[in-house]
Amino acid sequence: MKILSLGAGVQSSALLIMSAKGVLPKLDAAIFSDTGWEPQEVYNHLDRIEKEFAQPAGIPIYRVSVGNIRSDALDPNHNFASMPLFVRKNDGTFGMARRQCTNEYKIVPIMRKIRELLGAEVQENKSVGRVKGKKVAEQWIGISLDEIQRAKDSRVQYIKNEFPLLDLKWTRKNALAFLEENGIMNTPKSACIGCPFRTNEQWRDLRDNNPAEFADAVEFDKDMREFHANQPRTKNNLFYLHKSYMPLDEAPLEIKSRKENEAIMEENQLHLFEQDFTCSPFACNGDEESFGVPVFEPDEIAGSL
């Protein structure tokens, strides 16, 4: 089987449409893993490419989920450190929580669906068993030439990762041009509304163009600190969505990065800061270490009971 890991961003959307139009071999399926807290424009984009391209070509898109990451982050029975939150610990140190959300909310449910499509038994509790025999799915991942370092082999025997854009020597710019040729403009970035890896530019865009979603992130940011203040294991630590370790509605969002300032000075600024954070399955380029602060493991944040 040929199965696309569909993050609904530029590269994976291009792969889906290329398959639907016969530029690439026909996919047997595409899988979108829903965190439950994606921007509405991501869902709108997914609906559109499904209706205009996937369905006419007979390519089913499966939407899978293990829950709502926003609700789970405020659930005392869930793993609170699954998001890479900025943390001010009670000993005065600063850092980030280790990112586990990509694996938990993106990769695991996709792999579970692939096992199901390969014939693995689905249990009464909805868990999926092992793949029997030597069945293997060819999983397409939307990684382009300008991010080749993120291309990795599969960690399981029943999946073989393939990177069609690398085979074509396509960059993100090539994928964008292809989407535009097919009437798809302004493909949204796939990332949760309240993702701590958002740049100031992305936070400003959310604030200015999607005020309701920005307000949702602000509310979550405040609720998160109140929630942890009532948890025995984390009550003396403070958690934030913004790298300034300030409440999101007070954070210095107007500060521009060097990359953004350089882009403003260029005549063609469209493609100069497109490599900002995105969170597609198997291709998340969020990097806790890039912020230059310690990365805390869950036990380092919570301590011991």
Secondary structure, DSSP 8 states (H G I E B T S, - for coil): -EEEE--SSHHHHHHHHHHHTTSS---SEEEEE--S---HHHHHHHHHHIIIIIHHHT--EEEE-S--HHHHHT-TTS-GGGS--EEE-TTS-EEEE---HIIIIIIHHHHHHHHHHTT--B-TTS-B----TT--EEEE----GGGGGG----SSTTEEEE-HHHHTT--HHHHHHHHHHTT--S------TT-TT--HHHHHHHHHH-HHHHHHHHHHHHHHHHHHHTSTTTTT-EEESSTTSS-GGGS-TT---HHHHHHHHSS--TTTTTTS----TT-----GGGGSS-EE-HHHHH---
